[in-house]
């Protein structure tokens, strides 16, 4: 082949490569613009794809932020006392952490305590916008926010044992569909696996690396996830989350088994349980299943009440990309808890 022919082929290849790079840059830019403007996504497939991009490779996790959390040998991690900034695409917040490692003021003698995960902690809202702070304002009683991101029922109650309860009258427990990831191994194996300091640091480093942006990341992540989805569809064996393998009755039985294990510490308290799910309101199935155990609870001297907040919430009470309630959602939950505590008898 003549030199001229080689030069022509090389030029064509370079032009095609250049066009491909331009196309990829345009797609990268479009994906970046879309994921940073969730209000433009609507309710369909595009929103769902952007959620996958955000949740899988962009979202900052509070317990893996060195300024906001640290390792704890008993609970895996705790929030770091002081103040830190915690932000994602849809929010920018400041966390004020007390000496107990909780997102609250120094509440020494709470009359009400709320156990839970990130939904109780107030992921995505300012401190005075959390349903716990709103509830405290409505009740005019000291309420302690004992919610820590990703804690399941086991760690929540282990934390409870370390907190001041001398004036406690009411304990609110927020359940989430992710709790079985912790509850199931504990109930079935009788122990809670806690990460060592080295394991925790490894997770922090991995998280920070995964969420760091590099040129072409959006195209790469979406291509990889699309290929993965197609592969699972072809093979017909997509992996399931642990909560997807359990019925609501099984989840409720595990939750009750853990509460029963702590009966001595819980006896004498008014206990209110409600569920807060991710992205959308709960369907009430877990609460209905838990109601089946209330007679046994009463026989053990435990006063447990349930509250179904699902019918009061709608998609507008949640962020578009992030799977947590927005400030309006917290207001709805606070009002529901206040009305329940104010109008429902506290006697068994």
Residue, then its C-alpha position, 0 to 999 in steps of 0.5 A: x500500500x502506498x504511503x499516501x494511502x496509509x496517510x489517508x487511512x490514518x487521517x480517517x481513523x483520527x477523524x473518527x476517533x476525534x468524533x467519538x471523543x467529542x460524542x463521549x464528551x457530549x454524553x458525559x456533559x449531558x449526564x452531568x447536567x441531568x444528575x445535577x438538575x434533578x428537578x428536570x428529571x420527571x418521574x420516569x426512566x430517566x429519573x431512575x437512571x440518574x438515581x442509579x448514577x447518583x446512589x452508586x458513584x456520587x452520593x456522600x455517606x455521612x458515616x464515611x466522612x472523616x469530619x463527621x464520624x469515627x470508628x467505635x469498637x462497640x458500634x462500628x462507628x459514631x458521629x464525631x462530636x463537634x460540627x461538620x458540613x454534610x452535603x450532596x446534590x440536593x442539599x447542604x447541611x451542618x451537623x452539630x454533634x453532642x458529646x454522646x455522638x448524637x445529632x442534638x444538643x446536650x440533652x441530659x435528661x430526655x423525657x422522650x428518645x427517638x432511636x433510628x437510622x439516617x431518617x431519624x438523624x435527619x439526613x438531608x435536612x438542617x438540625x431544626x428541620x428534623x422531625x425530632x426537633x419539630x416534635x420537641x418543639x411541639x411537645x415542649x419536652x426534652x427529646x433526644x435524637x439518637x438516630x445514626x445513619x445505617x444503624x439497624x435495630x440491634x445497634x440502636x438498642x445497644x446504643x440505647x443502653x449507653x444513653x441517659x434514661x433516668x427521666x425517660x418516659x417515651x421511646x420512639x423507634x423508627x424502623x427501615x426496610x434496610x434493618x434486616x441487614x443487621x437484624x437477621x444475622x444477629x437473630x440467626x447467629x446470636x452476635x453482631x459483627x462489628x468492623x475493626x478500626x482497620x476495616x472501617x478505615x478501608x471502607x472510608x478510603x473505598x468510599x472516598x475513592x468511589x465518589x471522586x470524579x474523574x473525566x468520563x466517569x458518568x459515561x463509564x458508570x452508566x455503561x457498566x451498569x447497563x451492561x450489568x443489567x443486561x447480563x442479569x436479564x440474560x442469565x435471569x439471576x439478578x442479586x437480591x437485597x437481604x430485605x427482598x428475601x424476607x416477608x414482612x412477617x419475618x422482618x417483624x418477628x426479627x424486630x420483636x425478637x430483638x426488642x424482647x431480648x432487651x425487655x428488662x431495659x424497655x419495661x416501664x416505657x411507652x414504646x412507639x414504633x413507626x416505619x420510614x422507608x426509602x424513596x417512598x412511603x411504607x405500605x404499612x405491611x411491616x406495622x401490621x405484621x408487628x401488631x401480631x406480636x403486641x399481645x405477647x409484648x403486653x404479657x411481658x410487661x412491654x407497652x408497644x404502640x405502632x404508628x403507620x405514617x405511610x398514608x400521610x406521605x407521598x413522593x413529594x415528601x422525598x428528594x428526587x435522587x436521594x432516598x430520604x425525606x425532605x424538610x416537608x416530609x419531616x414536618x409530616x412525620x413530626x405532626x403524626x408523632x405529636x398527634x399520636x403521643x398527644x391523643x393516644x392513651x399511654x396506658x397498656 
